[in-house]
Structure formats: structure tokens, C-alpha cells
Amino acid sequence: MRQAGKQGAVKLVGFDAGPTQVKDLRDKLVDALIAQDPSDIGRIRVQMAVDNLKSQEEPSKKQVKTGLSTVTRDNLQKPELQKYLYKAEC
């Protein structure tokens, strides 16, 4: 958007909420982020792996559906949205 001279003229929504995406949101390079719950992703996938090892069946190809939330500059600091923000370190 910056290179095209359209920053601020075009609304931009990103996907996921890693440190870089959150910085872009704070810096007004994007207007919102659609974020997944990273702890759900890990918990569900680990459980699927354990279930697979126990059953010795073919790994499941089903999609993992996690919670989603829209993160904006207005709600970025709300406690209930913190679980959607990926952390750079443990």
C-alpha cells in the first residue's frame, strides 16, 4: 500500500496475529487482523497425534477449526483477545 501510495485510502485486513502483524496494526499499516487461537491449534493437533499413535490408523486429514477473532487497534489491549496474539517467545 505504501509503495502504491494508497496507505490509508484502502482498508487492509491481515490474517494471524504474530509480532510482525501486530506491529503493522499498531503502525496503521493494516486496519484489522483475523486471528486464530494458537493454543487451540497446538492442543488439538497434539491430541490428534496422540489419538493417531494409539489407534495406529492413517493420520486424519480433517481440518482443525479454532476460534477466530477480529483484532483492531481499538480492541488490541482487551484481555479476552490476548489469547489470539502469537507470542515471539514462551
Phi and psi in degrees as GROMACS dihedral restraints (atoms count N, CA, C in turn):
[ dihedral_restraints ]
;  ai    aj    ak    al  type     phi  dphi    fc
    3     4     5     6     1   -60.1    20    10
    4     5     6     7     1   -48.8    20    10
    6     7     8     9     1   -63.5    20    10
    7     8     9    10     1   -31.8    20    10
    9    10    11    12     1   -84.9    20    10
   10    11    12    13     1    -5.0    20    10
   12    13    14    15     1    73.1    20    10
   13    14    15    16     1    22.6    20    10
   15    16    17    18     1  -108.8    20    10
   16    17    18    19     1     7.1    20    10
   18    19    20    21     1   -59.3    20    10
   19    20    21    22     1   125.8    20    10
   21    22    23    24     1    90.5    20    10
   22    23    24    25     1   -24.1    20    10
   24    25    26    27     1   -87.6    20    10
   25    26    27    28     1   -24.6    20    10
   27    28    29    30     1  -119.3    20    10
   28    29    30    31     1   131.3    20    10
   30    31    32    33     1   -78.7    20    10
   31    32    33    34     1   131.7    20    10
   33    34    35    36     1  -123.8    20    10
   34    35    36    37     1   128.4    20    10
   36    37    38    39     1  -118.2    20    10
   37    38    39    40     1   129.8    20    10
   39    40    41    42     1  -103.5    20    10
   40    41    42    43     1   169.7    20    10
   42    43    44    45     1  -119.0    20    10
   43    44    45    46     1   133.7    20    10
   45    46    47    48     1    82.0    20    10
   46    47    48    49     1   163.8    20    10
   48    49    50    51     1  -135.4    20    10
   49    50    51    52     1    57.9    20    10
   51    52    53    54     1   -77.4    20    10
   52    53    54    55     1   172.8    20    10
   54    55    56    57     1   -54.2    20    10
   55    56    57    58     1   -40.0    20    10
   57    58    59    60     1   -67.4    20    10
   58    59    60    61     1   -43.7    20    10
   60    61    62    63     1   -64.9    20    10
   61    62    63    64     1   -40.1    20    10
   63    64    65    66     1   -65.9    20    10
   64    65    66    67     1   -39.3    20    10
   66    67    68    69     1   -62.2    20    10
   67    68    69    70     1   -43.2    20    10
   69    70    71    72     1   -61.0    20    10
   70    71    72    73     1   -37.3    20    10
   72    73    74    75     1   -64.9    20    10
   73    74    75    76     1   -48.0    20    10
   75    76    77    78     1   -62.0    20    10
   76    77    78    79     1   -37.3    20    10
   78    79    80    81     1   -82.0    20    10
   79    80    81    82     1     4.5    20    10
   81    82    83    84     1    65.4    20    10
   82    83    84    85     1    27.2    20    10
   84    85    86    87     1   -83.7    20    10
   85    86    87    88     1   -26.5    20    10
   87    88    89    90     1  -128.2    20    10
   88    89    90    91     1   155.9    20    10
   90    91    92    93     1   -95.7    20    10
   91    92    93    94     1   -24.4    20    10
   93    94    95    96     1  -160.5    20    10
   94    95    96    97     1   161.6    20    10
   96    97    98    99     1  -128.3    20    10
   97    98    99   100     1   138.3    20    10
   99   100   101   102     1   -97.7    20    10
  100   101   102   103     1   113.6    20    10
  102   103   104   105     1  -115.6    20    10
  103   104   105   106     1   140.6    20    10
  105   106   107   108     1   -92.6    20    10
  106   107   108   109     1   165.2    20    10
  108   109   110   111     1   -90.3    20    10
  109   110   111   112     1   102.5    20    10
  111   112   113   114     1   -62.7    20    10
  112   113   114   115     1   -30.8    20    10
  114   115   116   117     1   -69.2    20    10
  115   116   117   118     1   -35.2    20    10
  117   118   119   120     1   -63.1    20    10
  118   119   120   121     1   -42.9    20    10
  120   121   122   123     1   -58.0    20    10
  121   122   123   124     1   -50.5    20    10
  123   124   125   126     1   -64.6    20    10
  124   125   126   127     1   -46.8    20    10
  126   127   128   129     1   -61.3    20    10
  127   128   129   130     1   -46.4    20    10
  129   130   131   132     1   -65.8    20    10
  130   131   132   133     1   -43.8    20    10
  132   133   134   135     1   -66.9    20    10
  133   134   135   136     1   -39.3    20    10
  135   136   137   138     1   -64.0    20    10
  136   137   138   139     1   -43.3    20    10
  138   139   140   141     1   -62.4    20    10
  139   140   141   142     1   -39.7    20    10
  141   142   143   144     1   -63.1    20    10
  142   143   144   145     1   -39.9    20    10
  144   145   146   147     1   -65.8    20    10
  145   146   147   148     1   -43.4    20    10
  147   148   149   150     1   -62.4    20    10
  148   149   150   151     1   -46.7    20    10
  150   151   152   153     1   -59.1    20    10
  151   152   153   154     1   -40.5    20    10
  153   154   155   156     1   -65.3    20    10
  154   155   156   157     1   -43.2    20    10
  156   157   158   159     1   -63.9    20    10
  157   158   159   160     1   -37.8    20    10
  159   160   161   162     1   -69.0    20    10
  160   161   162   163     1   -39.6    20    10
  162   163   164   165     1   -88.4    20    10
  163   164   165   166     1   -21.0    20    10
  165   166   167   168     1    56.4    20    10
  166   167   168   169     1    30.0    20    10
  168   169   170   171     1   -93.0    20    10
  169   170   171   172     1   171.3    20    10
  171   172   173   174     1   -57.6    20    10
  172   173   174   175     1   142.4    20    10
  174   175   176   177     1   -59.1    20    10
  175   176   177   178     1   144.0    20    10
  177   178   179   180     1   -68.9    20    10
  178   179   180   181     1   142.0    20    10
  180   181   182   183     1  -106.0    20    10
  181   182   183   184     1     9.6    20    10
  183   184   185   186     1   -69.3    20    10
  184   185   186   187     1   149.4    20    10
  186   187   188   189     1   -74.9    20    10
  187   188   189   190     1   147.4    20    10
  189   190   191   192     1   -96.3    20    10
  190   191   192   193     1   121.6    20    10
  192   193   194   195     1  -102.9    20    10
  193   194   195   196     1   123.6    20    10
  195   196   197   198     1  -115.4    20    10
  196   197   198   199     1   172.5    20    10
  198   199   200   201     1   -68.6    20    10
  199   200   201   202     1   147.9    20    10
  201   202   203   204     1  -123.5    20    10
  202   203   204   205     1   152.7    20    10
  204   205   206   207     1  -149.3    20    10
  205   206   207   208     1   151.5    20    10
  207   208   209   210     1   -94.5    20    10
  208   209   210   211     1   122.4    20    10
  210   211   212   213     1  -108.0    20    10
  211   212   213   214     1   128.2    20    10
  213   214   215   216     1  -126.7    20    10
  214   215   216   217     1   172.6    20    10
  216   217   218   219     1   -62.0    20    10
  217   218   219   220     1   -31.9    20    10
  219   220   221   222     1   -69.7    20    10
  220   221   222   223     1   -31.7    20    10
  222   223   224   225     1  -113.7    20    10
  223   224   225   226     1     4.9    20    10
  225   226   227   228     1   -54.6    20    10
  226   227   228   229     1   -34.7    20    10
  228   229   230   231     1   -91.2    20    10
  229   230   231   232     1    -3.0    20    10
  231   232   233   234     1   -65.2    20    10
  232   233   234   235     1   133.7    20    10
  234   235   236   237     1   -55.8    20    10
  235   236   237   238     1   -38.1    20    10
  237   238   239   240     1   -69.0    20    10
  238   239   240   241     1   -14.3    20    10
  240   241   242   243     1   -96.8    20    10
  241   242   243   244     1    -9.0    20    10
  243   244   245   246     1   -61.9    20    10
  244   245   246   247     1   -30.2    20    10
  246   247   248   249     1   -67.8    20    10
  247   248   249   250     1   -17.3    20    10
  249   250   251   252     1   -87.2    20    10
  250   251   252   253     1   -10.5    20    10
  252   253   254   255     1   -90.1    20    10
  253   254   255   256     1   122.9    20    10
  255   256   257   258     1   -69.6    20    10
  256   257   258   259     1   139.5    20    10
  258   259   260   261     1   -97.7    20    10
  259   260   261   262     1   142.9    20    10
  261   262   263   264     1   -76.3    20    10
  262   263   264   265     1   -21.0    20    10
  264   265   266   267     1  -144.8    20    10
  265   266   267   268     1   161.2    20    10
